Amino acid sequence: MKSYYFIIIFLFISGINYCQTNEVESENLISSTDSLSTIPRINLDSIHFAPSNKMLDEEIYWTIIDRSLKETTNKEDQEIFLITALEQLSPEEIVGFRLRTDKLMFDSYTSDLWCANYIISNGAADDGFDYFRCWLISRGKEAYYQAQQNPDSLVNLIENEPKVYDFEGFWYVAMNAFKNATNQEIYAYLDYENFKTTDENYPILEFNWNVNEPKTMEKVCPVLFKKFREK
């Protein structure tokens, strides 16, 4: 009888210990899970950097673009790759990437490239020309500068069938990466007061071609004209 009594007491005490142990482990698990959702993001309030007008080094910029071309086969994947790559940079460098893009967009705002875009896209609105130049930049350094010197070099990049060659998403990769990394908007950190090569300061172009006079377009881009307009 005494043995039976001690067994009951033993089981009762064990049950209490088991419940207490489980309660502690549950509390630890909840605490651990909560910590995963409260991992601090980059806090710009603690970084304290003023709006910047410093561009990312151009060679670093083109290296990132080249890597994106090697690792992807379409615009959608390239956009994702670029955002992910930029998230690994410091906030200042992400700002610098956007400013470098602004500069390249500014430098490629030319009458000849607009003509090339119009020919291969069979006409394009103003924003179409912007996204066309985004696409051109996304093709890499060599393609970009060759097109600057000779728009007909674009014939080496385009497919046989005419379509609109643009890359709207490229324009937003720095903005999205900055938002993902810092939970802040990039525009608050772009010093456009002291960085003048932006779309607000594009020059007034003097067009040397006219859509109503096809021969003037052919004179600017004879190779592209023959490929896309003489059909």
QUIWO-V27224 format. One record per helix or strand of 3 or more residues. SS is the DSSP state (h for helix, s for strand). FROM is the first residue (numbers start at 1). TO is the last residue. Records with the same first field share a line. If there is no record, write none. Layout:
SS = FROM-TO ; FROM-TO
This chain:
h = 2-37 ; 44-47 ; 58-71 ; 75-87 ; 91-107 ; 111-121 ; 126-138 ; 141-149 ; 151-156 ; 168-182 ; 186-189 ; 199-201 ; 214-220 ; 222-228
